[in-house]
Every structure is written in structure tokens, then in C-alpha cells.
Amino acid sequence: MKIATFNVNGINSRLARLLEWLDESKPDVACLQELKSPDAALPVDAIRGAGYGIVAHGQRAWNGVAILARGREPIDTGRGLPGMEADTQSRYIEAVVGGVLVGCLYLPNGNPQPGPKFDYKLQWFEAFNRHAKKLFSSGMPVVLAGDYNVVPTDADIYNPASWRDDALLQPESRAAFAQLQKQGWTDAIRATHPDRVPFTFWTYWRNRYPRDAGLRIDHLLLNAELAPMLRSAGVDRDVRGRTGASDHAPAWIELDIPGA
């Protein structure tokens, strides 16, 4: 089973690029973030025409997450985080596909910091970690895939010096990610690329993609039931270099799942 995460940065404006990638990469599951579209305006027919079932938690102009499954319908098991019922931002959706529980997230960016947006980021992260702890011990194979908006270490960025004031690198952000990992989650990209991890995000300015001046903020975390099934992981870097591309590249894992 191949599971991918991809911040599409606007599903309608970049639909051609998304469909192109789905056709080339053929993930069995694709977790999408930053749909920037309400549910009613999502290109559901085009996605189904490409052979994918979809469950989505959209939002006009901002945010929005979806889970796509090739040749089947994802079984929707929840939207939004427990403990964050008053949150109006569409950032989390959960579904079961082929016996795997998939959590798709778009964690708040948090900029500018300090301030209300960074406080919201940490509040959301705390609620996510509480929920993740329950999922980890659920007994099901679980993957938490998405745009975490956290650069875990200085090894996950081309040059931390120019980003030190950014919310993605703040000690509190990194500490929250570290606390999540202490629950026992396996960072699939890190586990399969111990020497040098591939980046997943490059800003549009200052020629950063051609220079590979990137960051790793898109992660796939596996619980103890799923981690032993990990075969490989990577990033489809070339997708970022295409005309009209998102500023993220898809990250993916391949799993040996009996009967999947």
C-alpha cells in the first residue's frame, strides 16, 4: 500500500497538477491539505473520474483537508479534533482505508509569533497530541500524515539561520513535535533517510527550489502496529518544479500490508 501526503495549495487552481501526479504516482491513499475550497465547490467528479473515492473537510478560501483512496471509498471516521469542537478551521479528517486508520492534518502555521496565531498553533498541537496518544494505542495500524508546519531539527532545513524567528522553528513547536514522537511514533521519512532527509517545501521566492533551499514540514508518522510494515519512503521532488505547482512536493510511504 502506498500512502502519500500533499499540500496542494488550492485544489481547484492546481487541479491539473494534482490529477497529473495521481496518474503518475498512483498512491493508494492521498492525504491532501490546503484545499482552499468549501465542500460544495470541490472537484469531486474529476477526482472520482481519476479513480479515487474522497472524503473531505473543506473551507472557503483557507485550510481544508481530504483523504483520497484509489479504487475504493474511504470510510469516514471523524472530522476535527476532540477538545477543539469550537474551532472553526478545517484542519483534520480521519478515515479507514484497507484496514489502516489514516489521520490527515494541516497544523496551524503560527506566524507571526509571538501572538494569537502562535498561541492557536500550540493549542491545536496540544489537542492533536492528546488525540494521537489514543490512536497510537488503538490496536489498529495508524498513520498520521500531513503538513505539520514544524521543522523538527536543523537537519530538516537548508539553513536555519534565516528562519530562526519563524513559527516553524520555535522551541515550543519543536518540543510539541518531540512530545508526539515520544509516544512511540515512527517518522517514516527520517527512518528511511537517516543520513540526509529530502525536503518537502520550498518557498516561491529567491530561487529556492532550483537551489534546493528547502524545508521538511510534511511528515508521515506510523504507530507500532504499522511501522514494521514500512518498506520505503520518499518525496516526489520534481512535482514542485512544474508550471503552476504547489510550493510543497508530495511525500509518500510504501507499506507491506497483508491482504491490502
PyMOL commands that set and color helices and strands:
alter all, ss='L'
color gray80, all
select helices_A, chain A and resi 15-25+39-41+44-49+116-136+154-156+160-163+167-169+171-182+188-192+227-229+237-241
alter helices_A, ss='H'
color red, helices_A
select strands_A, chain A and resi 2-7+29-33+52-57+65-70+75-79+92-97+100-106+142-147+186-187+218-222+230-235+251-255
alter strands_A, ss='S'
color yellow, strands_A
deselect
rebuild
show_as cartoon
